[in-house]
């Protein structure tokens, strides 16, 4: 019988923490998990990333100076991350968004569910290219202060009012559908 991994994914350093709980097929590759995480956090896959599991870096070789230790497309979650384990996913080496991923549970798959599924979370995802945890905090301070000299330009940059406390799992389900990530 097929199984699933329930993962809690926390962006390290966000206060209060921004996190998501996702359930994915256990046989998913780390390459496909990267795509799920991008959709889960509303990012656009503009930057390099890697996973670090038990001291091994997994990613894709970009034919540049950076190259991972192992190919993420050949590495499956069920072979690397048992229940109770944790690992790090880093996205955008400039902004350095580090995520701690905890395998909360491994369970039989429900044949009536199209995976991946986001089952919970808190807080809005930081916008792409906002400067990492420090830059995001600075952005929130600017957006909270209408008298700040950069308030209007930052409001325009984020596309209008930004609610850092907002979280809607239906938005993530839409991202999964748009990205055709179901049943990976």
N, CA and C atoms as an extended XYZ file, in Angstrom:
552
Properties=species:S:1:pos:R:3:atomname:S:1:resname:S:1:resid:I:1 pbc="F F F"
N         0.834       -1.176        0.000 N   UNK     1
C         0.000        0.000        0.000 CA  UNK     1
C         0.880        1.241        0.000 C   UNK     1
N         0.471        2.255       -0.744 N   UNK     2
C         1.216        3.514       -0.810 CA  UNK     2
C         1.142        4.245        0.526 C   UNK     2
N         2.189        4.985        0.822 N   UNK     3
C         2.209        5.754        2.066 CA  UNK     3
C         2.448        7.231        1.773 C   UNK     3
N         2.213        8.035        2.801 N   UNK     4
C         2.420        9.477        2.711 CA  UNK     4
C         3.266        9.944        3.891 C   UNK     4
N         3.960       11.043        3.673 N   UNK     5
C         4.728       11.719        4.723 CA  UNK     5
C         3.995       13.011        5.082 C   UNK     5
N         3.724       13.193        6.360 N   UNK     6
C         3.197       14.470        6.839 CA  UNK     6
C         4.380       15.292        7.322 C   UNK     6
N         4.572       16.474        6.725 N   UNK     7
C         5.724       17.313        7.010 CA  UNK     7
C         5.289       18.642        7.617 C   UNK     7
N         5.988       19.075        8.640 N   UNK     8
C         5.825       20.442        9.133 CA  UNK     8
C         7.046       21.213        8.668 C   UNK     8
N         6.796       22.310        7.950 N   UNK     9
C         7.859       23.098        7.333 CA  UNK     9
C         7.818       24.504        7.924 C   UNK     9
N         8.883       24.891        8.620 N   UNK    10
C         8.948       26.187        9.297 CA  UNK    10
C        10.071       27.009        8.672 C   UNK    10
N         9.769       28.260        8.321 N   UNK    11
C        10.831       29.158        7.859 CA  UNK    11
C        11.596       29.601        9.098 C   UNK    11
N        12.839       29.176        9.195 N   UNK    12
C        13.663       29.444       10.372 CA  UNK    12
C        13.901       30.950       10.501 C   UNK    12
N        13.688       31.460       11.715 N   UNK    13
C        13.978       32.862       12.019 CA  UNK    13
C        12.790       33.794       11.903 C   UNK    13
N        11.672       33.343       11.318 N   UNK    14
C        10.504       34.218       11.248 CA  UNK    14
C         9.845       34.264       12.622 C   UNK    14
N         9.458       35.479       13.024 N   UNK    15
C         8.839       35.666       14.332 CA  UNK    15
C         7.629       36.568       14.163 C   UNK    15
N         6.435       36.108       14.496 N   UNK    16
C         6.078       34.741       14.810 CA  UNK    16
C         6.362       33.827       13.620 C   UNK    16
N         6.496       32.534       13.873 N   UNK    17
C         6.924       31.629       12.801 CA  UNK    17
C         5.905       31.499       11.668 C   UNK    17
N         6.417       31.504       10.449 N   UNK    18
C         5.615       31.169        9.265 CA  UNK    18
C         5.859       29.691        8.995 C   UNK    18
N         4.781       28.912        8.932 N   UNK    19
C         4.949       27.469        8.736 CA  UNK    19
C         3.773       26.902        7.961 C   UNK    19
N         4.022       25.697        7.419 N   UNK    20
C         2.994       24.954        6.697 CA  UNK    20
C         3.095       23.482        7.075 C   UNK    20
N         1.950       22.808        7.048 N   UNK    21
C         1.917       21.353        7.203 CA  UNK    21
C         1.424       20.798        5.876 C   UNK    21
N         2.225       19.946        5.260 N   UNK    22
C         1.858       19.352        3.977 CA  UNK    22
C         1.964       17.835        4.073 C   UNK    22
N         1.128       17.175        3.289 N   UNK    23
C         1.168       15.719        3.188 CA  UNK    23
C         1.495       15.397        1.738 C   UNK    23
N         2.547       14.609        1.555 N   UNK    24
C         3.039       14.284        0.213 CA  UNK    24
C         3.208       12.764        0.085 C   UNK    24
N         3.176       12.262       -1.137 N   UNK    25
C         3.462       10.828       -1.306 CA  UNK    25
C         4.873       10.523       -0.790 C   UNK    25
N         5.027        9.442       -0.084 N   UNK    26
C         6.331        9.085        0.489 CA  UNK    26
C         7.394        8.857       -0.580 C   UNK    26
N         6.983        8.419       -1.769 N   UNK    27
C         7.944        8.125       -2.836 CA  UNK    27
C         8.355        9.363       -3.638 C   UNK    27
N         7.922       10.551       -3.210 N   UNK    28
C         8.250       11.783       -3.918 CA  UNK    28
C         9.765       11.987       -3.920 C   UNK    28
N        10.291       12.494       -5.040 N   UNK    29
C        11.712       12.840       -5.069 CA  UNK    29
C        11.892       14.199       -4.415 C   UNK    29
N        13.108       14.487       -3.993 N   UNK    30
C        13.380       15.806       -3.423 CA  UNK    30
C        13.173       16.898       -4.478 C   UNK    30
N        13.423       16.586       -5.746 N   UNK    31
C        13.169       17.560       -6.807 CA  UNK    31
C        11.698       17.930       -6.878 C   UNK    31
N        10.828       16.934       -6.802 N   UNK    32
C         9.392       17.217       -6.798 CA  UNK    32
C         8.964       17.868       -5.484 C   UNK    32
N         9.586       17.498       -4.371 N   UNK    33
C         9.277       18.133       -3.095 CA  UNK    33
C         9.618       19.622       -3.158 C   UNK    33
N        10.715       19.964       -3.815 N   UNK    34
C        11.062       21.379       -3.991 CA  UNK    34
C         9.917       22.123       -4.672 C   UNK    34
N         9.341       21.544       -5.719 N   UNK    35
C         8.227       22.196       -6.419 CA  UNK    35
C         7.016       22.332       -5.503 C   UNK    35
N         6.750       21.325       -4.689 N   UNK    36
C         5.647       21.394       -3.734 CA  UNK    36
C         5.899       22.525       -2.731 C   UNK    36
N         7.119       22.627       -2.225 N   UNK    37
C         7.441       23.678       -1.257 CA  UNK    37
C         7.317       25.070       -1.873 C   UNK    37
N         7.728       25.214       -3.127 N   UNK    38
C         7.579       26.504       -3.806 CA  UNK    38
C         6.104       26.903       -3.863 C   UNK    38
N         5.245       25.973       -4.254 N   UNK    39
C         3.800       26.258       -4.314 CA  UNK    39
C         3.237       26.508       -2.920 C   UNK    39
N         3.705       25.754       -1.946 N   UNK    40
C         3.210       25.877       -0.580 CA  UNK    40
C         3.488       27.257       -0.006 C   UNK    40
N         4.654       27.805       -0.322 N   UNK    41
C         5.014       29.114        0.226 CA  UNK    41
C         4.760       30.255       -0.756 C   UNK    41
N         4.240       29.948       -1.939 N   UNK    42
C         3.893       31.001       -2.881 CA  UNK    42
C         5.085       31.643       -3.561 C   UNK    42
N         6.190       30.932       -3.641 N   UNK    43
C         7.363       31.459       -4.321 CA  UNK    43
C         7.372       30.996       -5.767 C   UNK    43
N         8.310       31.512       -6.566 N   UNK    44
C         8.269       31.321       -8.015 CA  UNK    44
C         9.466       30.579       -8.592 C   UNK    44
N        10.262       29.941       -7.767 N   UNK    45
C        11.373       29.114       -8.240 CA  UNK    45
C        12.378       29.909       -9.073 C   UNK    45
N        12.648       31.121       -8.657 N   UNK    46
C        13.607       31.984       -9.357 CA  UNK    46
C        15.054       31.704       -8.970 C   UNK    46
N        15.269       30.997       -7.874 N   UNK    47
C        16.607       30.911       -7.286 CA  UNK    47
C        17.034       29.463       -7.047 C   UNK    47
N        18.336       29.301       -6.799 N   UNK    48
C        18.870       27.992       -6.449 CA  UNK    48
C        18.348       27.556       -5.078 C   UNK    48
N        18.440       26.275       -4.840 N   UNK    49
C        17.985       25.704       -3.581 CA  UNK    49
C        18.787       24.445       -3.314 C   UNK    49
N        18.703       23.962       -2.093 N   UNK    50
C        19.211       22.626       -1.788 CA  UNK    50
C        18.536       22.082       -0.543 C   UNK    50
N        18.712       20.801       -0.358 N   UNK    51
C        18.264       20.089        0.840 CA  UNK    51
C        19.523       19.578        1.521 C   UNK    51
N        19.539       19.604        2.837 N   UNK    52
C        20.632       18.969        3.569 CA  UNK    52
C        20.029       17.937        4.507 C   UNK    52
N        20.390       16.688        4.240 N   UNK    53
C        19.883       15.572        5.031 CA  UNK    53
C        21.079       14.735        5.478 C   UNK    53
N        21.231       14.623        6.776 N   UNK    54
C        22.334       13.839        7.347 CA  UNK    54
C        23.686       14.223        6.748 C   UNK    54
N        23.926       15.514        6.582 N   UNK    55
C        25.205       16.014        6.101 CA  UNK    55
C        25.419       15.936        4.599 C   UNK    55
N        24.426       15.465        3.846 N   UNK    56
C        24.528       15.382        2.384 CA  UNK    56
C        23.642       16.462        1.779 C   UNK    56
N        24.200       17.223        0.822 N   UNK    57
C        23.429       18.257        0.115 CA  UNK    57
C        22.866       17.675       -1.173 C   UNK    57
N        21.574       17.873       -1.372 N   UNK    58
C        20.878       17.418       -2.572 CA  UNK    58
C        20.375       18.645       -3.319 C   UNK    58
N        20.494       18.627       -4.630 N   UNK    59
C        20.001       19.730       -5.450 CA  UNK    59
C        20.177       19.395       -6.917 C   UNK    59
N        20.181       20.438       -7.736 N   UNK    60
C        20.431       20.271       -9.168 CA  UNK    60
C        21.681       21.057       -9.518 C   UNK    60
N        22.480       20.490      -10.378 N   UNK    61
C        23.705       21.144      -10.819 CA  UNK    61
C        23.325       22.247      -11.800 C   UNK    61
N        23.766       23.472      -11.531 N   UNK    62
C        23.406       24.588      -12.402 CA  UNK    62
C        24.526       24.955      -13.377 C   UNK    62
N        25.504       24.077      -13.548 N   UNK    63
C        26.640       24.321      -14.436 CA  UNK    63
C        27.402       25.587      -14.074 C   UNK    63
N        27.363       25.962      -12.833 N   UNK    64
C        28.070       27.130      -12.344 CA  UNK    64
C        29.046       26.641      -11.276 C   UNK    64
N        29.483       27.524      -10.419 N   UNK    65
C        30.410       27.119       -9.363 CA  UNK    65
C        29.731       26.241       -8.317 C   UNK    65
N        28.417       26.427       -8.126 N   UNK    66
C        27.702       25.670       -7.107 CA  UNK    66
C        27.271       24.333       -7.678 C   UNK    66
N        27.522       23.300       -6.954 N   UNK    67
C        26.985       22.005       -7.348 CA  UNK    67
C        26.723       21.190       -6.097 C   UNK    67
N        25.603       20.494       -6.071 N   UNK    68
C        25.247       19.711       -4.889 CA  UNK    68
C        26.081       18.436       -4.802 C   UNK    68
N        25.997       17.802       -3.656 N   UNK    69
C        26.656       16.527       -3.458 CA  UNK    69
C        25.909       15.419       -4.181 C   UNK    69
N        24.566       15.512       -4.193 N   UNK    70
C        23.746       14.441       -4.761 CA  UNK    70
C        22.575       15.028       -5.557 C   UNK    70
N        22.120       14.282       -6.546 N   UNK    71
C        21.028       14.715       -7.428 CA  UNK    71
C        19.683       14.542       -6.731 C   UNK    71
N        18.963       15.658       -6.557 N   UNK    72
C        17.667       15.608       -5.876 CA  UNK    72
C        16.621       14.816       -6.649 C   UNK    72
N        16.819       14.649       -7.946 N   UNK    73
C        15.847       13.906       -8.750 CA  UNK    73
C        16.026       12.391       -8.619 C   UNK    73
N        17.099       11.975       -7.991 N   UNK    74
C        17.348       10.553       -7.757 CA  UNK    74
C        17.137       10.174       -6.294 C   UNK    74
N        16.769       11.163       -5.471 N   UNK    75
C        16.639       10.933       -4.029 CA  UNK    75
C        15.171       11.006       -3.627 C   UNK    75
N        14.680        9.924       -3.031 N   UNK    76
C        13.273        9.866       -2.614 CA  UNK    76
C        13.138       10.118       -1.119 C   UNK    76
N        12.063       10.772       -0.758 N   UNK    77
C        11.802       11.103        0.635 CA  UNK    77
C        11.732        9.855        1.510 C   UNK    77
N        11.066        8.813        1.042 N   UNK    78
C        10.918        7.600        1.864 CA  UNK    78
C        12.244        6.896        2.121 C   UNK    78
N        13.252        7.138        1.291 N   UNK    79
C        14.556        6.512        1.488 CA  UNK    79
C        15.461        7.321        2.416 C   UNK    79
N        15.114        8.604        2.636 N   UNK    80
C        16.016        9.492        3.362 CA  UNK    80
C        15.475       10.039        4.678 C   UNK    80
N        14.154       10.070        4.828 N   UNK    81
C        13.587       10.792        5.963 CA  UNK    81
C        12.476        9.987        6.636 C   UNK    81
N        12.820        9.173        7.620 N   UNK    82
C        11.799        8.409        8.337 CA  UNK    82
C        11.026        9.300        9.314 C   UNK    82
N         9.940        8.770        9.807 N   UNK    83
C         9.135        9.480       10.800 CA  UNK    83
C        10.022        9.923       11.957 C   UNK    83
N         9.829       11.182       12.392 N   UNK    84
C        10.599       11.721       13.508 CA  UNK    84
C        11.887       12.415       13.097 C   UNK    84
N        12.301       12.266       11.849 N   UNK    85
C        13.541       12.903       11.404 CA  UNK    85
C        13.262       14.347       10.973 C   UNK    85
N        14.334       15.094       10.778 N   UNK    86
C        14.197       16.454       10.269 CA  UNK    86
C        15.377       16.752        9.354 C   UNK    86
N        15.174       17.745        8.495 N   UNK    87
C        16.230       18.162        7.575 CA  UNK    87
C        16.006       19.608        7.184 C   UNK    87
N        16.954       20.167        6.453 N   UNK    88
C        16.915       21.584        6.084 CA  UNK    88
C        16.731       21.729        4.571 C   UNK    88
N        15.855       22.649        4.202 N   UNK    89
C        15.651       23.059        2.810 CA  UNK    89
C        15.993       24.539        2.748 C   UNK    89
N        16.928       24.906        1.882 N   UNK    90
C        17.308       26.308        1.720 CA  UNK    90
C        16.924       26.757        0.324 C   UNK    90
N        16.243       27.887        0.263 N   UNK    91
C        15.838       28.469       -1.010 CA  UNK    91
C        16.415       29.880       -1.110 C   UNK    91
N        16.960       30.203       -2.264 N   UNK    92
C        17.530       31.523       -2.565 CA  UNK    92
C        18.753       31.771       -1.684 C   UNK    92
N        19.903       31.405       -2.199 N   UNK    93
C        21.127       31.498       -1.421 CA  UNK    93
C        21.507       32.938       -1.076 C   UNK    93
N        20.936       33.924       -1.776 N   UNK    94
C        21.155       35.327       -1.418 CA  UNK    94
C        20.317       35.712       -0.208 C   UNK    94
N        19.007       35.468       -0.296 N   UNK    95
C        18.117       35.757        0.833 CA  UNK    95
C        18.257       34.705        1.925 C   UNK    95
N        18.664       33.502        1.551 N   UNK    96
C        18.946       32.414        2.482 CA  UNK    96
C        17.738       32.021        3.332 C   UNK    96
N        16.656       31.681        2.643 N   UNK    97
C        15.466       31.206        3.352 CA  UNK    97
C        15.682       29.757        3.769 C   UNK    97
N        15.979       29.545        5.035 N   UNK    98
C        16.169       28.197        5.557 CA  UNK    98
C        14.866       27.711        6.172 C   UNK    98
N        14.514       26.488        5.834 N   UNK    99
C        13.298       25.856        6.333 CA  UNK    99
C        13.686       24.588        7.080 C   UNK    99
N        13.146       24.429        8.268 N   UNK   100
C        13.311       23.159        8.974 CA  UNK   100
C        12.092       22.311        8.637 C   UNK   100
N        12.359       21.119        8.113 N   UNK   101
C        11.289       20.193        7.750 CA  UNK   101
C        11.338       19.013        8.713 C   UNK   101
N        10.234       18.805        9.411 N   UNK   102
C        10.116       17.705       10.358 CA  UNK   102
C         9.123       16.695        9.789 C   UNK   102
N         9.531       15.433        9.748 N   UNK   103
C         8.626       14.359        9.330 CA  UNK   103
C         7.807       13.990       10.560 C   UNK   103
N         6.581       14.524       10.609 N   UNK   104
C         5.730       14.293       11.777 CA  UNK   104
C         5.131       12.897       11.790 C   UNK   104
N         4.812       12.402       10.593 N   UNK   105
C         4.125       11.107       10.546 CA  UNK   105
C         4.303       10.489        9.165 C   UNK   105
N         4.414        9.172        9.125 N   UNK   106
C         4.341        8.392        7.892 CA  UNK   106
C         3.139        7.471        8.075 C   UNK   106
N         2.218        7.521        7.109 N   UNK   107
C         0.965        6.780        7.260 CA  UNK   107
C         0.517        6.240        5.909 C   UNK   107
N        -0.429        5.312        5.917 N   UNK   108
C        -0.984        4.838        4.643 CA  UNK   108
C        -1.691        5.984        3.909 C   UNK   108
N        -1.561        6.000        2.606 N   UNK   109
C        -2.226        7.017        1.794 CA  UNK   109
C        -3.721        6.747        1.751 C   UNK   109
N        -4.503        7.811        1.719 N   UNK   110
C        -5.946        7.702        1.540 CA  UNK   110
C        -6.201        7.692        0.035 C   UNK   110
N        -6.741        6.616       -0.510 N   UNK   111
C        -6.922        6.542       -1.966 CA  UNK   111
C        -7.899        7.569       -2.521 C   UNK   111
N        -8.661        8.244       -1.664 N   UNK   112
C        -9.606        9.266       -2.139 CA  UNK   112
C        -9.003       10.664       -2.170 C   UNK   112
N        -7.745       10.795       -1.736 N   UNK   113
C        -7.096       12.108       -1.657 CA  UNK   113
C        -6.061       12.243       -2.768 C   UNK   113
N        -6.053       13.402       -3.422 N   UNK   114
C        -5.016       13.726       -4.412 CA  UNK   114
C        -3.915       14.500       -3.693 C   UNK   114
N        -2.773       13.885       -3.563 N   UNK   115
C        -1.641       14.504       -2.874 CA  UNK   115
C        -0.797       15.272       -3.869 C   UNK   115
N        -0.121       16.353       -3.450 N   UNK   116
C         0.072       16.864       -2.100 CA  UNK   116
C        -1.147       17.637       -1.604 C   UNK   116
N        -1.207       17.765       -0.270 N   UNK   117
C        -2.272       18.502        0.395 CA  UNK   117
C        -1.641       19.343        1.498 C   UNK   117
N        -2.076       20.593        1.586 N   UNK   118
C        -1.666       21.436        2.712 CA  UNK   118
C        -2.785       21.347        3.745 C   UNK   118
N        -2.454       20.899        4.954 N   UNK   119
C        -3.472       20.694        5.975 CA  UNK   119
C        -3.423       21.734        7.087 C   UNK   119
N        -2.447       22.635        7.042 N   UNK   120
C        -2.379       23.655        8.081 CA  UNK   120
C        -1.238       24.605        7.849 C   UNK   120
N        -1.208       25.637        8.660 N   UNK   121
C        -0.135       26.604        8.569 CA  UNK   121
C        -0.462       27.861        9.333 C   UNK   121
N         0.489       28.743        9.375 N   UNK   122
C         0.324       30.045       10.015 CA  UNK   122
C         1.166       31.063        9.267 C   UNK   122
N         0.639       32.254        9.189 N   UNK   123
C         1.325       33.448        8.675 CA  UNK   123
C         1.492       33.403        7.152 C   UNK   123
N         1.519       34.579        6.580 N   UNK   124
C         1.765       34.721        5.150 CA  UNK   124
C         3.220       34.388        4.856 C   UNK   124
N         3.462       33.971        3.649 N   UNK   125
C         4.835       33.717        3.221 CA  UNK   125
C         5.498       35.047        2.886 C   UNK   125
N         6.752       35.233        3.245 N   UNK   126
C         7.451       36.443        2.834 CA  UNK   126
C         7.495       36.544        1.310 C   UNK   126
N         7.382       37.764        0.767 N   UNK   127
C         7.466       37.924       -0.685 CA  UNK   127
C         8.841       37.519       -1.221 C   UNK   127
N         8.839       37.021       -2.434 N   UNK   128
C        10.086       36.670       -3.129 CA  UNK   128
C        11.007       37.899       -3.155 C   UNK   128
N        12.302       37.679       -2.946 N   UNK   129
C        13.339       38.709       -3.073 CA  UNK   129
C        13.219       39.875       -2.094 C   UNK   129
N        12.690       39.627       -0.895 N   UNK   130
C        12.573       40.735        0.060 CA  UNK   130
C        13.777       40.849        0.994 C   UNK   130
N        14.779       40.001        0.841 N   UNK   131
C        16.000       40.170        1.616 CA  UNK   131
C        16.168       39.227        2.787 C   UNK   131
N        15.514       38.094        2.756 N   UNK   132
C        15.663       37.127        3.833 CA  UNK   132
C        14.889       37.547        5.069 C   UNK   132
N        15.151       36.875        6.186 N   UNK   133
C        14.407       37.121        7.423 CA  UNK   133
C        14.550       38.586        7.845 C   UNK   133
N        15.775       39.103        7.827 N   UNK   134
C        15.999       40.494        8.232 CA  UNK   134
C        15.256       41.441        7.301 C   UNK   134
N        15.363       41.255        5.982 N   UNK   135
C        14.691       42.120        5.015 CA  UNK   135
C        13.177       42.048        5.142 C   UNK   135
N        12.654       40.859        5.415 N   UNK   136
C        11.211       40.694        5.584 CA  UNK   136
C        10.731       41.475        6.799 C   UNK   136
N        11.457       41.367        7.906 N   UNK   137
C        11.080       42.108        9.113 CA  UNK   137
C        11.098       43.610        8.832 C   UNK   137
N        12.118       44.070        8.116 N   UNK   138
C        12.221       45.492        7.766 CA  UNK   138
C        11.048       45.910        6.862 C   UNK   138
N        10.708       45.062        5.896 N   UNK   139
C         9.572       45.328        5.015 CA  UNK   139
C         8.288       45.472        5.829 C   UNK   139
N         8.058       44.574        6.798 N   UNK   140
C         6.851       44.639        7.622 CA  UNK   140
C         6.802       45.929        8.440 C   UNK   140
N         7.954       46.367        8.937 N   UNK   141
C         8.009       47.627        9.686 CA  UNK   141
C         7.629       48.804        8.790 C   UNK   141
N         8.132       48.823        7.566 N   UNK   142
C         7.808       49.893        6.615 CA  UNK   142
C         6.319       49.876        6.274 C   UNK   142
N         5.770       48.688        6.006 N   UNK   143
C         4.360       48.585        5.638 CA  UNK   143
C         3.444       48.978        6.796 C   UNK   143
N         3.892       48.786        8.033 N   UNK   144
C         3.082       49.127        9.202 CA  UNK   144
C         3.108       50.615        9.530 C   UNK   144
N         3.991       51.360        8.881 N   UNK   145
C         4.161       52.782        9.187 CA  UNK   145
C         3.853       53.636        7.959 C   UNK   145
N         2.605       54.106        7.814 N   UNK   146
C         2.239       54.911        6.638 CA  UNK   146
C         3.056       56.195        6.489 C   UNK   146
N         3.693       56.656        7.566 N   UNK   147
C         4.500       57.874        7.466 CA  UNK   147
C         5.936       57.584        7.008 C   UNK   147
N         6.311       56.310        6.908 N   UNK   148
C         7.671       55.967        6.481 CA  UNK   148
C         7.876       56.400        5.029 C   UNK   148
N         9.030       56.945        4.741 N   UNK   149
C         9.298       57.477        3.389 CA  UNK   149
C         9.222       56.426        2.289 C   UNK   149
N         9.420       55.156        2.626 N   UNK   150
C         9.350       54.082        1.630 CA  UNK   150
C         8.017       53.340        1.629 C   UNK   150
N         7.073       53.774        2.471 N   UNK   151
C         5.811       53.049        2.628 CA  UNK   151
C         5.091       52.851        1.285 C   UNK   151
N         4.882       53.900        0.545 N   UNK   152
C         4.133       53.796       -0.715 CA  UNK   152
C         4.852       52.924       -1.739 C   UNK   152
N         6.170       53.073       -1.858 N   UNK   153
C         6.905       52.273       -2.849 CA  UNK   153
C         6.910       50.786       -2.463 C   UNK   153
N         7.020       50.498       -1.179 N   UNK   154
C         6.997       49.096       -0.743 CA  UNK   154
C         5.595       48.505       -0.872 C   UNK   154
N         4.580       49.308       -0.608 N   UNK   155
C         3.205       48.859       -0.779 CA  UNK   155
C         2.952       48.511       -2.243 C   UNK   155
N         3.464       49.331       -3.133 N   UNK   156
C         3.337       49.047       -4.568 CA  UNK   156
C         4.138       47.803       -4.939 C   UNK   156
N         5.335       47.655       -4.368 N   UNK   157
C         6.209       46.518       -4.676 CA  UNK   157
C         5.553       45.196       -4.297 C   UNK   157
N         4.846       45.157       -3.148 N   UNK   158
C         4.194       43.913       -2.732 CA  UNK   158
C         2.828       43.731       -3.387 C   UNK   158
N         2.404       44.713       -4.186 N   UNK   159
C         1.157       44.575       -4.934 CA  UNK   159
C        -0.088       45.006       -4.186 C   UNK   159
N         0.075       45.863       -3.184 N   UNK   160
C        -1.067       46.348       -2.421 CA  UNK   160
C        -0.983       45.921       -0.983 C   UNK   160
N        -2.085       46.075       -0.251 N   UNK   161
C        -2.063       45.720        1.178 CA  UNK   161
C        -1.548       44.294        1.394 C   UNK   161
N        -0.710       44.148        2.401 N   UNK   162
C        -0.094       42.852        2.705 CA  UNK   162
C        -0.379       42.518        4.154 C   UNK   162
N        -1.079       41.413        4.382 N   UNK   163
C        -1.405       40.965        5.729 CA  UNK   163
C        -0.474       39.828        6.104 C   UNK   163
N         0.511       40.136        6.947 N   UNK   164
C         1.512       39.127        7.311 CA  UNK   164
C         0.923       37.993        8.143 C   UNK   164
N        -0.256       38.199        8.720 N   UNK   165
C        -0.884       37.152        9.531 CA  UNK   165
C        -1.787       36.246        8.701 C   UNK   165
N        -2.003       36.591        7.438 N   UNK   166
C        -2.946       35.838        6.599 CA  UNK   166
C        -2.403       34.468        6.227 C   UNK   166
N        -3.311       33.492        6.239 N   UNK   167
C        -2.990       32.159        5.735 CA  UNK   167
C        -4.296       31.532        5.293 C   UNK   167
N        -4.320       31.048        4.064 N   UNK   168
C        -5.511       30.400        3.534 CA  UNK   168
C        -5.090       29.137        2.788 C   UNK   168
N        -5.370       27.951        3.342 N   UNK   169
C        -4.959       26.718        2.668 CA  UNK   169
C        -5.599       26.544        1.288 C   UNK   169
N        -6.731       27.185        1.034 N   UNK   170
C        -7.359       27.093       -0.296 CA  UNK   170
C        -6.458       27.720       -1.358 C   UNK   170
N        -5.729       28.774       -0.991 N   UNK   171
C        -4.793       29.384       -1.942 CA  UNK   171
C        -3.695       28.395       -2.337 C   UNK   171
N        -3.258       27.606       -1.376 N   UNK   172
C        -2.208       26.622       -1.649 CA  UNK   172
C        -2.759       25.501       -2.518 C   UNK   172
N        -3.988       25.072       -2.260 N   UNK   173
C        -4.620       24.047       -3.101 CA  UNK   173
C        -4.692       24.537       -4.542 C   UNK   173
N        -4.999       25.828       -4.723 N   UNK   174
C        -5.021       26.404       -6.074 CA  UNK   174
C        -3.634       26.353       -6.703 C   UNK   174
N        -2.604       26.669       -5.919 N   UNK   175
C        -1.228       26.617       -6.430 CA  UNK   175
C        -0.850       25.198       -6.855 C   UNK   175
N        -1.280       24.208       -6.077 N   UNK   176
C        -1.005       22.814       -6.438 CA  UNK   176
C        -1.673       22.469       -7.760 C   UNK   176
N        -2.919       22.913       -7.947 N   UNK   177
C        -3.634       22.634       -9.200 CA  UNK   177
C        -2.975       23.346      -10.378 C   UNK   177
N        -2.647       24.631      -10.205 N   UNK   178
C        -2.023       25.409      -11.276 CA  UNK   178
C        -0.696       24.794      -11.680 C   UNK   178
N         0.075       24.356      -10.687 N   UNK   179
C         1.377       23.753      -10.956 CA  UNK   179
C         1.304       22.293      -11.339 C   UNK   179
N         0.095       21.755      -11.421 N   UNK   180
C        -0.112       20.336      -11.776 CA  UNK   180
C         0.743       19.420      -10.898 C   UNK   180
N         0.696       19.691       -9.595 N   UNK   181
C         1.518       18.918       -8.661 CA  UNK   181
C         0.794       17.723       -8.063 C   UNK   181
N        -0.492       17.611       -8.292 N   UNK   182
C        -1.240       16.510       -7.698 CA  UNK   182
C        -0.692       15.164       -8.142 C   UNK   182
N        -0.609       14.264       -7.201 N   UNK   183
C        -0.162       12.882       -7.420 CA  UNK   183
C         1.218       12.764       -8.020 C   UNK   183
N         2.159       13.518       -7.452 N   UNK   184
C         3.548       13.412       -7.888 CA  UNK   184
C         4.220       12.292       -7.166 C   UNK   184
